[in-house]
Amino acid sequence: MLRSSRLTAVSPDDIPSVRLAELFAPNVVRWLRPGFQNKLTEIGQRAYLSDLQQQAGVIYSWRANS
């Protein structure tokens, strides 16, 4: 698990439903990268975060091996 003084990385499956709804609230997602705005179901939201997590893992692995 990644952790800093302000942030902790968790699996999308471990995010409580209430927190997930807060993250995908319209007044929040309007500031985030394209893709967040059209995720209307909890399943879609968790899947999108899982995809982002996988992309970040690939980037992290690539940089760690460089």
MODELLER restraints for C-alpha pairs under 7 A, 6 or more apart:
rsr = mdl.restraints
at = mdl.atoms
rsr.add(forms.Gaussian(group=physical.xy_distance, feature=features.Distance(at['CA:1:A'], at['CA:9:A']), mean=6.02, stdev=0.5))
rsr.add(forms.Gaussian(group=physical.xy_distance, feature=features.Distance(at['CA:1:A'], at['CA:10:A']), mean=6.90, stdev=0.5))
rsr.add(forms.Gaussian(group=physical.xy_distance, feature=features.Distance(at['CA:2:A'], at['CA:8:A']), mean=5.92, stdev=0.5))
rsr.add(forms.Gaussian(group=physical.xy_distance, feature=features.Distance(at['CA:2:A'], at['CA:9:A']), mean=5.19, stdev=0.5))
rsr.add(forms.Gaussian(group=physical.xy_distance, feature=features.Distance(at['CA:3:A'], at['CA:9:A']), mean=6.20, stdev=0.5))
rsr.add(forms.Gaussian(group=physical.xy_distance, feature=features.Distance(at['CA:12:A'], at['CA:46:A']), mean=5.58, stdev=0.5))
rsr.add(forms.Gaussian(group=physical.xy_distance, feature=features.Distance(at['CA:12:A'], at['CA:49:A']), mean=6.03, stdev=0.5))
rsr.add(forms.Gaussian(group=physical.xy_distance, feature=features.Distance(at['CA:12:A'], at['CA:50:A']), mean=6.04, stdev=0.5))
rsr.add(forms.Gaussian(group=physical.xy_distance, feature=features.Distance(at['CA:13:A'], at['CA:46:A']), mean=6.67, stdev=0.5))
rsr.add(forms.Gaussian(group=physical.xy_distance, feature=features.Distance(at['CA:24:A'], at['CA:36:A']), mean=6.97, stdev=0.5))
rsr.add(forms.Gaussian(group=physical.xy_distance, feature=features.Distance(at['CA:29:A'], at['CA:36:A']), mean=5.89, stdev=0.5))
rsr.add(forms.Gaussian(group=physical.xy_distance, feature=features.Distance(at['CA:29:A'], at['CA:37:A']), mean=5.64, stdev=0.5))
rsr.add(forms.Gaussian(group=physical.xy_distance, feature=features.Distance(at['CA:30:A'], at['CA:37:A']), mean=6.70, stdev=0.5))
rsr.add(forms.Gaussian(group=physical.xy_distance, feature=features.Distance(at['CA:39:A'], at['CA:45:A']), mean=5.40, stdev=0.5))
